[in-house]
Amino acid sequence: MRPALQKFPADFGHPPRVLAFWRRLVRAALATRTDTPFFLCSAEPIAEALVELQELAGAAQPPIRHWLSCKTQPLAPLLRWWRRQGRPIEVVSEFEYRAARHEGFVTENILINGPAKHRWLPRVAAPGLRVNFDSLRELKELLPLAKQLQWHVGLRLRTSLEHDPEHPEFPTQFGFEAAEAMAALKALRRADLKVEALHFHLRTNVPGAAVYEEAIAEAHSFCVAANWWPAFLDCGGGLPPRHTFSPGGKAFAAEFSLPALRKVFRRWLPRFQGLRELWLENGRFVSARSGVLVVTVLDVKERAGLRQLICDGGRTLNALVSNWEEHGLISLPPRSGPQVLTAVHGPTCMAFDQLTRRPLARSLRPGDRLIWLEAGAYHLPWETQFSHGRAAVFWHEGDNLSVARSAGEFADWWGRGR
């Protein structure tokens, strides 16, 4: 059984203004579209996150450039909004790269990361790309193109802190080991290509600034051993978003401090000779807060001391993240009164399809809307079509609320069949 709601703060720590903001936008969306499920995403929380990240800047360190992690929230109006802010984007696949170009990003504002790029990058190769190499095979196969097209290249280093989140005794599959990175650096130098960036990415929901400090120290040691200093140090992402909790009731951001991370940067960045910029690619911290999932209660069952709400959206279709994260859940209209242990299920024929199980108001009834908060990170890219179409997506920017994606139709689900 999942932990009782008492382990979580009221409203999961969201200020009342945030809950009122989402209820107002959901009402506006429902005025134009009464059927659910749908996602509703807004630029305003992203802008707030960027303001918070300014706390990492400091006069005694190089400037920070924030890259949009495309894989976290691949939504066209978000990409356009980000580009209009004059900000760059980070991509890890051919489709993401093509989406960035389609939405107007120029090559110098696209950073290409990820493994096995030699499989697809030759199909879209262009002069002046920014590419962080991930392996010796990838480097060998792409090196002729990199030299011919004068790419701006970097190396992804796997630090000792990067491990399989489910089995920490095993390393991740990404990046070069130190000896491999040394060989890659020599190969690029022989090809007369200037290596501009050193990149690492720890994982999602990094618990504290000390983890970054260890990784930066390892990166520094590599640079000393190689007698090479990058113009750009790319620390990836991983800052934990607020208001998300583990199933055990612990806030992922409980021990994380932006001021503490700024102190880490102040201690270490001056030691990187000639460093021009620090790069960050935070996905969840920037975009998780920017979206909600809206579902409708279709049916109610009572059994074995558990109240079950059957809804038209849930984990299997829309919120795979709910398998390992607990998010705030509010209703429209607001319901109060006595609470009872309640499971919120989606409409698919899978027992796995459970959005949450926690005490909720007994007054919730069929027809009520449930709003799953912090649904702006990895919900769209991990959405499925398990016997259903994809959900509609609304986009909010300024005073405008528009449909960014229509709900999937039968032809979308079945039309490509043969």
SVG drawing of the C-alpha trace seen along z (x, -y; Angstrom):
<svg xmlns="http://www.w3.org/2000/svg" viewBox="-21 -40 70 46">
<polyline fill="none" stroke="black" stroke-width="0.4" points="0.0,0.0 1.2,-3.5 1.9,-5.9 -1.0,-7.8 -1.5,-11.4 -0.3,-12.5 3.3,-11.9 2.9,-14.7 2.4,-18.4 -1.0,-19.9 -1.4,-20.6 2.1,-19.2 3.6,-22.5 2.0,-24.5 1.1,-28.1 -2.6,-28.9 -1.9,-31.2 -0.5,-28.3 -3.6,-26.1 -5.9,-29.0 -3.8,-29.6 -4.3,-26.1 -8.0,-25.9 -8.6,-29.1 -6.8,-27.8 -8.5,-24.4 -11.9,-26.1 -11.0,-28.2 -9.9,-25.1 -13.1,-23.2 -15.2,-26.1 -13.9,-25.2 -13.4,-21.4 -15.5,-19.4 -14.0,-16.0 -10.9,-14.8 -8.1,-13.8 -6.0,-16.7 -2.8,-18.3 -2.6,-22.0 0.9,-23.7 1.8,-27.3 4.9,-29.5 4.5,-31.4 5.9,-28.7 8.8,-28.2 9.6,-31.9 9.4,-31.7 11.9,-28.7 14.4,-30.7 14.2,-33.6 14.9,-31.2 17.9,-29.8 19.4,-33.3 20.4,-32.6 23.2,-30.4 24.9,-33.3 27.7,-35.1 30.2,-37.9 33.2,-35.7 32.3,-33.0 31.7,-32.7 28.1,-33.4 25.6,-30.5 23.8,-29.5 20.6,-27.5 19.7,-25.0 16.1,-23.7 16.0,-19.9 13.8,-19.1 13.2,-15.5 11.6,-16.6 8.7,-18.5 8.7,-18.2 5.9,-20.8 6.0,-23.1 4.7,-26.3 7.2,-25.8 10.1,-25.6 8.9,-28.7 8.5,-30.6 12.0,-29.5 13.5,-30.6 11.9,-34.0 13.6,-34.4 16.9,-34.1 17.7,-30.8 19.3,-27.6 18.0,-24.0 19.6,-20.6 18.5,-17.6 19.3,-13.9 17.7,-12.4 17.1,-13.0 13.4,-13.9 14.3,-16.4 16.9,-18.0 14.5,-18.2 11.8,-19.7 14.3,-22.4 15.2,-23.3 11.5,-23.3 10.8,-25.8 13.5,-28.2 16.6,-27.4 19.8,-28.1 22.6,-25.5 24.8,-27.4 21.8,-27.4 21.3,-23.6 23.4,-21.3 23.4,-17.7 23.9,-15.1 23.0,-11.5 24.5,-8.1 24.8,-6.4 24.5,-9.7 26.4,-8.1 23.2,-6.2 21.3,-9.4 23.4,-12.5 24.9,-12.0 21.3,-12.4 20.9,-15.9 24.6,-17.0 25.1,-20.7 28.0,-23.1 28.8,-24.5 26.8,-21.9 27.5,-21.7 28.1,-18.0 29.2,-16.3 30.7,-12.9 29.7,-10.0 31.9,-7.0 35.0,-6.1 33.0,-4.3 30.7,-7.3 33.7,-9.6 35.4,-7.4 32.3,-7.3 31.5,-11.0 35.0,-12.4 35.2,-13.0 31.9,-14.9 33.0,-16.9 36.2,-18.0 34.6,-18.7 31.7,-20.7 33.8,-22.3 31.6,-21.3 32.0,-22.7 32.7,-19.6 32.9,-18.4 33.3,-15.2 30.8,-13.6 32.7,-12.3 31.1,-9.6 31.9,-10.4 32.0,-7.8 28.7,-9.3 26.7,-8.2 25.1,-4.8 22.0,-2.8 19.3,-4.3 17.7,-0.9 21.0,0.9 23.5,-1.6 26.3,1.0 26.3,0.7 27.5,-2.3 25.3,-4.1 25.8,-3.5 26.6,-7.2 29.9,-9.0 33.6,-8.2 35.6,-6.6 38.5,-8.9 41.0,-6.8 38.6,-6.8 38.1,-10.5 41.9,-11.0 42.1,-8.9 39.2,-10.9 40.9,-14.2 44.0,-13.1 42.1,-11.9 40.3,-15.2 43.6,-17.1 45.1,-15.1 42.2,-16.0 42.8,-19.7 39.4,-20.0 39.3,-22.3 37.5,-20.6 35.4,-23.3 33.2,-21.5 33.4,-19.0 30.0,-17.5 28.6,-15.3 25.1,-14.5 24.6,-13.0 21.0,-11.8 17.6,-13.2 16.6,-14.5 20.2,-15.0 19.8,-15.1 22.3,-17.8 25.0,-20.2 27.8,-18.0 27.1,-15.5 27.8,-18.2 30.9,-19.2 32.3,-15.6 31.5,-15.4 33.1,-18.8 36.2,-17.8 36.5,-14.7 36.1,-16.8 38.8,-19.1 41.1,-16.2 40.6,-14.9 41.5,-18.3 44.7,-18.5 45.7,-15.0 45.0,-15.9 46.6,-19.3 43.5,-20.6 40.8,-23.1 37.4,-23.5 35.8,-26.8 32.5,-25.4 31.8,-23.2 28.4,-21.5 27.1,-20.1 23.9,-18.7 20.7,-18.8 19.3,-17.0 18.1,-19.7 15.1,-18.3 11.8,-20.0 9.9,-21.2 6.5,-19.7 7.4,-16.1 7.8,-13.3 8.9,-9.7 6.4,-7.0 7.9,-7.0 6.9,-10.6 10.3,-12.4 10.5,-15.5 13.1,-15.1 14.2,-18.6 14.2,-18.4 18.0,-18.6 18.8,-20.6 19.9,-24.3 20.5,-26.6 22.8,-28.9 24.8,-25.8 25.2,-24.9 26.3,-28.5 29.0,-28.1 30.2,-25.0 30.4,-26.8 32.3,-29.7 34.8,-27.3 35.5,-25.3 34.8,-27.2 37.8,-29.6 40.1,-26.5 39.1,-25.8 41.6,-27.8 40.0,-30.0 36.5,-28.9 34.0,-31.1 30.6,-29.7 28.9,-27.2 26.2,-25.3 23.1,-23.7 20.4,-21.5 17.8,-21.2 14.6,-19.6 12.4,-18.7 13.3,-21.8 12.3,-24.1 9.3,-22.4 7.7,-20.0 5.8,-22.8 4.6,-24.1 1.9,-21.4 -1.0,-19.6 -3.0,-16.5 -6.8,-16.8 -9.0,-13.7 -12.6,-13.1 -14.0,-10.7 -16.2,-8.2 -17.1,-5.6 -16.7,-4.9 -16.2,-1.5 -15.9,-0.5 -14.2,2.7 -12.0,4.0 -11.7,0.6 -10.6,-1.1 -12.5,-3.6 -11.6,-3.4 -12.1,-6.3 -12.1,-5.1 -11.1,-8.0 -10.6,-8.6 -6.8,-9.1 -4.1,-7.8 -0.7,-6.2 -0.7,-3.8 -1.8,-6.4 -0.6,-9.8 1.5,-9.7 4.1,-6.9 6.0,-9.2 3.4,-8.3 5.1,-4.9 7.9,-6.4 6.7,-10.0 3.8,-11.4 2.4,-14.7 -0.3,-17.0 -3.8,-16.2 -6.7,-18.7 -10.2,-18.6 -12.6,-20.8 -14.9,-21.7 -12.9,-21.7 -14.1,-18.9 -13.6,-18.8 -14.9,-16.9 -13.9,-13.5 -11.2,-11.6 -11.0,-7.9 -8.2,-5.8 -8.8,-6.2 -7.1,-4.8 -7.3,-6.8 -7.3,-4.6 -7.1,-5.2 -9.4,-3.6 -7.1,-0.9 -7.4,2.9 -4.3,3.0 -4.0,3.2 -0.8,1.1 -3.0,-1.8 -3.1,-3.6 -2.3,-7.3 -2.1,-7.4 -3.5,-5.7 -3.9,-8.1 -6.7,-9.5 -8.9,-11.8 -12.3,-13.5 -15.1,-11.0 -17.2,-13.7 -15.5,-13.2 -18.0,-11.8 -18.4,-10.9 -18.2,-14.0 -15.6,-15.7 -12.3,-16.8 -9.0,-15.8 -5.9,-17.9 -2.6,-16.0 0.1,-18.7 3.7,-18.8 2.8,-17.1 5.2,-19.2 8.2,-16.8 8.3,-13.5 4.5,-13.1 4.1,-13.9 7.2,-12.0 6.2,-8.9 2.5,-9.1 1.1,-5.9 -1.8,-4.9 -2.8,-1.8 -6.2,-1.2 -6.8,-4.9 -5.7,-8.0 -3.3,-10.6 -4.7,-13.4 -5.2,-16.9 -2.7,-19.6 -3.5,-23.2 -0.9,-25.9 -1.2,-29.1 1.0,-32.1 0.2,-35.7 -3.6,-36.1 -4.0,-33.4 -5.1,-29.8 -4.8,-27.7 -4.9,-24.0 -1.3,-22.9 -2.3,-19.4 -5.8,-17.9 -6.8,-14.7 -5.9,-11.5 -8.6,-10.0 -9.1,-6.4 -7.4,-7.1 -4.3,-8.2 -4.3,-5.1 -5.1,-2.6 -4.4,-4.5 -0.8,-3.4 -1.7,0.3 -1.3,2.6"/>
</svg>
